[in-house]
Amino acid sequence: MSEPSIGAQAKSSSGLQENVFSIAYPPTKEQANSKGYVLYWNKAYGWHKGVFSLPRQPDVTHWTYLPDDLPAEEDPLALRDARFAEWLGSFPIGFDPPIEALLKMGFVGGYQYRGQP
């Protein structure tokens, strides 16, 4: 995200916190997060998320950056099952379902013993 093109005098005379900007200097696409959002301030709602380019409510007075969304966490059980399938695939031969179930019990036990879920 790049700094808005606001003169140093205009920014210092506004008395705003760092990275809080007057709506007189609207945000651009480069200042929005990866989905095109910024945070807007108005007295009725406080801070709220909005698209940088859409018309804003008339009482919006300030805006600031909105961080990108955090990546979704992987399901630990799905990760464990994927590691089991990878480990099972490392053997040159296939296993019958009862043997595979027995191997999975041992794998899960060792996986949990090592501090994994």
VOPAGU-2260 file (C-alpha; in pm, 1 decimal, decimal comma):
REM VOPAGU-2260
SITE   aa  ch    i         X         Y         Z
SITE  MET   A    0       0,0       0,0       0,0
SITE  SER   A    1     140,5     333,4     -93,0
SITE  GLU   A    2     120,4     660,7      98,3
SITE  PRO   A    3    -151,1     892,0     -31,5
SITE  SER   A    4     -27,3    1192,6    -223,0
SITE  ILE   A    5     -94,4    1436,0      59,5
SITE  GLY   A    6     133,9    1729,3     113,5
SITE  ALA   A    7     335,4    1713,8     436,9
SITE  GLN   A    8     184,5    2043,4     548,0
SITE  ALA   A    9    -174,7    1922,6     494,2
SITE  LYS   A   10    -105,5    1604,0     688,8
SITE  SER   A   11      72,2    1768,9     979,7
SITE  SER   A   12    -185,9    2045,3    1013,6
SITE  SER   A   13    -474,6    1796,3    1031,7
SITE  GLY   A   14    -359,3    1654,4    1366,8
SITE  LEU   A   15    -463,4    1299,5    1266,6
SITE  GLN   A   16    -302,8     978,2    1387,3
SITE  GLU   A   17     -51,1     809,2    1159,3
SITE  ASN   A   18    -220,3     636,0     862,3
SITE  VAL   A   19    -559,1     804,6     926,2
SITE  PHE   A   20    -651,2    1035,5     640,5
SITE  SER   A   21    -920,2    1292,6     576,2
SITE  ILE   A   22   -1184,7    1193,7     324,3
SITE  ALA   A   23   -1080,8    1508,9     137,7
SITE  TYR   A   24    -795,4    1284,0      14,7
SITE  PRO   A   25    -992,7     969,9     -87,6
SITE  PRO   A   26    -821,5     630,9    -103,7
SITE  THR   A   27    -697,7     480,2    -428,3
SITE  LYS   A   28    -678,9     120,4    -545,0
SITE  GLU   A   29    -312,6     101,6    -442,9
SITE  GLN   A   30    -405,9     192,9     -84,4
SITE  ALA   A   31    -685,2     -65,4     -56,8
SITE  ASN   A   32    -620,1    -417,8      64,5
SITE  SER   A   33    -604,9    -718,2    -170,4
SITE  LYS   A   34    -986,1    -726,2    -195,5
SITE  GLY   A   35   -1025,2    -350,6    -255,3
SITE  TYR   A   36   -1138,8    -249,1      94,7
SITE  VAL   A   37   -1041,0      29,6     334,0
SITE  LEU   A   38   -1181,8     138,1     670,5
SITE  TYR   A   39   -1405,2     444,7     683,1
SITE  TRP   A   40   -1502,7     649,2     990,7
SITE  ASN   A   41   -1833,2     820,4    1059,5
SITE  LYS   A   42   -2000,8     926,4    1383,7
SITE  ALA   A   43   -2302,6     698,9    1340,9
SITE  TYR   A   44   -2113,5     369,5    1292,2
SITE  GLY   A   45   -1752,8     433,0    1392,2
SITE  TRP   A   46   -1503,5     239,1    1180,1
SITE  HIS   A   47   -1656,0      25,7     906,6
SITE  LYS   A   48   -1524,9    -156,8     602,2
SITE  GLY   A   49   -1604,1     -28,5     253,8
SITE  VAL   A   50   -1484,2     -52,4    -104,6
SITE  PHE   A   51   -1234,4     222,5    -184,0
SITE  SER   A   52   -1407,9     336,1    -504,6
SITE  LEU   A   53   -1778,0     324,5    -416,4
SITE  PRO   A   54   -1970,9     630,8    -305,4
SITE  ARG   A   55   -1956,2     669,3      68,3
SITE  GLN   A   56   -2215,4     777,9     319,7
SITE  PRO   A   57   -2234,4    1157,6     346,5
SITE  ASP   A   58   -2107,5    1171,7     705,3
SITE  VAL   A   59   -1780,9     979,8     645,2
SITE  THR   A   60   -1492,8    1198,9     757,6
SITE  HIS   A   61   -1180,7     977,9     759,1
SITE  TRP   A   62   -1036,0     658,3     618,6
SITE  THR   A   63    -740,1     428,5     690,5
SITE  TYR   A   64    -580,3     111,8     557,5
SITE  LEU   A   65    -740,5    -228,7     610,7
SITE  PRO   A   66    -500,7    -524,4     636,1
SITE  ASP   A   67    -532,6    -818,8     399,7
SITE  ASP   A   68    -730,5   -1116,9     525,5
SITE  LEU   A   69    -534,2   -1385,1     705,7
SITE  PRO   A   70    -502,8   -1714,5     522,4
SITE  ALA   A   71    -744,5   -1980,2     641,0
SITE  GLU   A   72    -592,1   -2230,7     880,5
SITE  GLU   A   73    -572,0   -2589,1     764,6
SITE  ASP   A   74    -777,7   -2849,7     941,2
SITE  PRO   A   75    -528,6   -3046,3    1156,7
SITE  LEU   A   76    -708,9   -3376,7    1099,8
SITE  ALA   A   77    -713,1   -3324,0     723,8
SITE  LEU   A   78    -342,2   -3241,6     738,7
SITE  ARG   A   79    -277,0   -3559,2     939,3
SITE  ASP   A   80    -474,6   -3768,9     688,9
SITE  ALA   A   81    -285,4   -3609,5     400,0
SITE  ARG   A   82      46,8   -3692,4     565,8
SITE  PHE   A   83     -71,3   -4049,8     621,0
SITE  ALA   A   84    -170,2   -4083,4     255,2
SITE  GLU   A   85     169,5   -3942,6     152,8
SITE  TRP   A   86     349,6   -4184,7     383,8
SITE  LEU   A   87     138,6   -4477,1     262,4
SITE  GLY   A   88     215,5   -4380,6     -98,0
SITE  SER   A   89     588,5   -4403,8     -28,1
SITE  PHE   A   90     566,0   -4784,8     -17,8
SITE  PRO   A   91     618,2   -4961,2    -351,1
SITE  ILE   A   92     327,0   -5200,7    -289,8
SITE  GLY   A   93     -39,9   -5147,0    -208,7
SITE  PHE   A   94    -201,7   -5272,4     109,4
SITE  ASP   A   95    -533,0   -5445,0     173,2
SITE  PRO   A   96    -792,6   -5229,7     354,8
SITE  PRO   A   97    -757,7   -5416,0     690,2
SITE  ILE   A   98    -379,0   -5374,4     683,8
SITE  GLU   A   99    -415,9   -5010,0     580,0
SITE  ALA   A  100    -651,8   -4952,1     875,4
SITE  LEU   A  101    -398,1   -5109,8    1113,4
SITE  LEU   A  102    -118,0   -4895,5     969,4
SITE  LYS   A  103    -334,1   -4584,3    1009,1
SITE  MET   A  104    -395,6   -4665,8    1378,1
SITE  GLY   A  105     -20,5   -4688,6    1432,1
SITE  PHE   A  106      44,1   -4372,2    1231,1
SITE  VAL   A  107    -219,9   -4174,8    1423,6
SITE  GLY   A  108     -81,1   -4301,6    1755,3
SITE  GLY   A  109     270,7   -4191,9    1661,6
SITE  TYR   A  110     140,9   -3863,6    1525,3
SITE  GLN   A  111     -37,1   -3785,5    1852,9
SITE  TYR   A  112     261,5   -3901,4    2059,8
SITE  ARG   A  113     477,6   -3643,1    1884,7
SITE  GLY   A  114     244,2   -3364,6    1999,0
SITE  GLN   A  115      32,7   -3335,0    1685,8
SITE  PRO   A  116    -349,4   -3334,6    1710,4
